[in-house]
Amino acid sequence: MRAGFPDFRLGNVLATSFTGTLSERFGDSVERIPVPRRLIDWLAVYGLTVDSCTPEQLDLARQLRESIHAAATAAALRETLPAAAVRIIGDRSIEGRAAAILTPEGERRWRLGSASVEDALGVIAADAVDVISGERDGKLALCASATCRAAFFDTSQSRTRKWCDMNTCGNRQKKARFNAGRGRGEGPR
């Protein structure tokens, strides 16, 4: 991506990928949308092209991100969803104007009403409603990494995935276990 900024952690589920724009929440957190331009870049990766983004719109996006994370975490833990998070997700969903369109290749794309951040956030919020409410085939889970604990949507056949991303958190955990074993005199197996 753009020089000077951390890479995006991309996934297949829009809402939980959006919460990944803040990673390592319980360690040295990494903000992946620190400035409005980065939000524009992230949205474009997911086909939600917007014309511009103000600092206030970035604040709205971060508020939505944290609300989705709070609600998804509660859902994964089978706890009551936080009322404030539910309200914010609902408000963003209602405020957005977008339509799903079908491409000639048979893929879904989004057409934003005014190419505004609010319209893009409406798509993300609607996706969060589908995921958190159980409308999709899969299961919300939390990353097993103690420093990450990201909410992710597990669509694996067994629904037993442990990591938000095998290439990041899963890899770190495997490496830590390997190094711990080497410290005890165990060699590779």
C-alpha positions as CSV (number, residue, x, y, z in Angstrom):
1,M,0.0,0.0,0.0
2,R,1.1,3.6,0.5
3,A,4.6,4.2,1.8
4,G,4.9,5.0,5.5
5,F,1.7,3.2,6.5
6,P,1.2,-0.3,7.8
7,D,-0.3,-2.8,5.2
8,F,-4.0,-3.6,5.4
9,R,-5.0,-6.9,6.9
10,L,-7.6,-8.0,4.3
11,G,-10.2,-10.7,4.7
12,N,-13.2,-12.1,2.9
13,V,-15.8,-10.6,5.3
14,L,-16.2,-6.9,5.0
15,A,-17.4,-6.1,8.5
16,T,-14.7,-8.1,10.4
17,S,-12.0,-7.0,7.9
18,F,-13.0,-3.4,8.8
19,T,-12.4,-4.1,12.5
20,G,-9.0,-5.3,11.5
21,T,-8.0,-1.7,10.6
22,L,-7.0,-1.5,14.3
23,S,-5.0,-4.6,15.1
24,E,-3.1,-5.9,18.1
25,R,-5.7,-4.3,20.3
26,F,-4.3,-5.8,23.5
27,G,-0.6,-5.3,22.7
28,D,1.1,-2.6,20.7
29,S,-1.9,-1.6,18.7
30,V,-1.5,-0.7,15.1
31,E,-3.9,1.9,13.5
32,R,-4.1,1.1,9.8
33,I,-6.4,4.1,8.9
34,P,-4.6,6.9,10.8
35,V,-5.5,9.6,8.3
36,P,-8.6,10.2,6.0
37,R,-6.6,9.2,2.9
38,R,-6.0,5.7,4.3
39,L,-9.7,5.2,4.8
40,I,-10.3,6.1,1.2
41,D,-7.6,3.6,0.2
42,W,-9.1,0.8,2.4
43,L,-12.6,1.4,1.1
44,A,-11.4,1.3,-2.5
45,V,-9.8,-2.1,-1.9
46,Y,-13.3,-3.4,-1.1
47,G,-14.9,-1.7,-4.1
48,L,-16.4,1.2,-2.0
49,T,-14.9,4.1,-3.9
50,V,-15.5,7.4,-2.3
51,D,-14.6,10.9,-3.5
52,S,-13.1,12.3,-0.3
53,C,-12.9,11.9,3.4
54,T,-12.9,14.5,6.2
55,P,-11.4,14.0,9.6
56,E,-15.0,14.0,11.0
57,Q,-15.9,11.2,8.6
58,L,-12.8,9.3,9.7
59,D,-14.1,9.6,13.3
60,L,-17.5,8.2,12.2
61,A,-15.7,5.3,10.6
62,R,-13.6,4.6,13.7
63,Q,-16.7,4.8,15.8
64,L,-18.4,2.3,13.5
65,R,-15.4,0.0,13.6
66,E,-15.3,-0.1,17.4
67,S,-19.0,-0.7,17.6
68,I,-18.7,-3.6,15.2
69,H,-15.8,-5.0,17.2
70,A,-17.7,-4.6,20.5
71,A,-20.9,-6.3,19.1
72,A,-19.0,-9.0,17.3
73,T,-16.9,-9.8,20.4
74,A,-20.1,-10.0,22.5
75,A,-21.7,-12.2,19.9
76,A,-18.7,-14.5,19.7
77,L,-18.7,-14.8,23.5
78,R,-22.5,-15.3,23.5
79,E,-23.0,-12.2,25.6
80,T,-25.6,-9.5,25.4
81,L,-24.7,-7.1,22.6
82,P,-23.8,-3.6,23.9
83,A,-26.7,-1.3,23.3
84,A,-24.6,1.7,22.2
85,A,-22.8,-0.4,19.6
86,V,-26.0,-1.8,18.3
87,R,-27.4,1.8,18.0
88,I,-24.3,3.0,16.1
89,I,-24.3,0.1,13.7
90,G,-28.0,0.7,13.0
91,D,-27.6,4.4,12.6
92,R,-24.8,4.0,10.1
93,S,-26.7,1.4,8.2
94,I,-29.8,3.6,7.9
95,E,-27.7,6.7,6.9
96,G,-26.0,5.0,4.0
97,R,-27.4,4.9,0.5
98,A,-26.1,2.1,-1.6
99,A,-27.3,-0.6,-3.9
100,A,-26.0,-4.1,-4.6
101,I,-25.6,-4.6,-8.4
102,L,-24.7,-7.7,-10.4
103,T,-21.8,-7.6,-12.8
104,P,-21.9,-9.5,-16.1
105,E,-19.4,-11.9,-14.5
106,G,-22.0,-12.8,-11.8
107,E,-20.3,-10.9,-9.0
108,R,-21.9,-8.5,-6.5
109,R,-20.6,-4.9,-6.5
110,W,-21.8,-1.9,-4.5
111,R,-23.0,1.3,-6.1
112,L,-22.8,4.1,-3.6
113,G,-25.6,6.8,-3.8
114,S,-23.3,9.8,-3.6
115,A,-19.8,8.2,-3.4
116,S,-19.6,9.5,0.2
117,V,-18.0,7.9,3.2
118,E,-21.4,7.7,4.9
119,D,-22.7,5.6,2.0
120,A,-19.7,3.2,2.3
121,L,-20.1,3.0,6.0
122,G,-23.8,2.0,5.5
123,V,-22.6,-1.0,3.4
124,I,-20.1,-2.0,6.1
125,A,-22.8,-1.6,8.8
126,A,-25.3,-3.7,6.9
127,D,-22.7,-6.4,6.5
128,A,-22.1,-6.3,10.2
129,V,-25.8,-6.8,10.8
130,D,-25.8,-9.9,8.6
131,V,-22.7,-11.4,10.3
132,I,-23.6,-10.6,13.9
133,S,-27.2,-11.6,13.6
134,G,-26.3,-15.0,12.2
135,E,-27.8,-14.5,8.8
136,R,-24.6,-15.9,7.1
137,D,-23.3,-19.4,7.2
138,G,-20.4,-19.2,9.6
139,K,-19.5,-18.5,13.1
140,L,-18.1,-15.4,14.9
141,A,-14.9,-16.2,16.8
142,L,-12.1,-14.4,18.5
143,C,-8.5,-14.7,17.6
144,A,-6.6,-16.9,20.1
145,S,-3.7,-14.5,20.2
146,A,-3.7,-12.7,23.6
147,T,-2.5,-9.5,22.0
148,C,-4.9,-9.6,19.1
149,R,-8.3,-11.0,20.1
150,A,-9.8,-9.7,16.8
151,A,-13.3,-10.9,15.9
152,F,-13.4,-12.9,12.7
153,F,-16.0,-14.8,10.8
154,D,-15.1,-18.5,10.6
155,T,-16.4,-20.2,7.5
156,S,-14.1,-23.2,7.7
157,Q,-16.0,-26.6,7.4
158,S,-15.4,-27.5,11.1
159,R,-15.8,-23.9,12.4
160,T,-12.8,-24.4,14.7
161,R,-10.4,-21.8,13.3
162,K,-8.2,-20.2,16.0
163,W,-6.6,-17.3,14.4
164,C,-7.9,-14.2,12.7
165,D,-5.2,-14.8,10.0
166,M,-2.8,-17.7,9.8
167,N,-0.3,-15.5,8.1
168,T,-0.1,-13.1,11.0
169,C,-1.3,-14.2,14.4
170,G,-1.2,-17.9,13.7
171,N,2.3,-17.7,12.3
172,R,3.5,-15.8,15.4
173,Q,2.0,-18.3,17.7
174,K,3.5,-21.2,15.9
175,K,6.9,-19.5,15.9
176,A,6.6,-18.7,19.7
177,R,5.7,-22.4,20.4
178,F,8.7,-23.6,18.3
179,N,11.1,-21.2,20.0
180,A,9.8,-22.2,23.4
181,G,10.4,-25.8,22.5
182,R,13.9,-25.1,21.4
183,G,14.6,-23.3,24.7
184,R,13.7,-26.6,26.5
185,G,16.1,-28.5,24.3
186,E,13.4,-30.0,22.0
187,G,14.3,-30.1,18.4
188,P,12.0,-29.8,15.4
189,R,9.6,-32.7,15.1
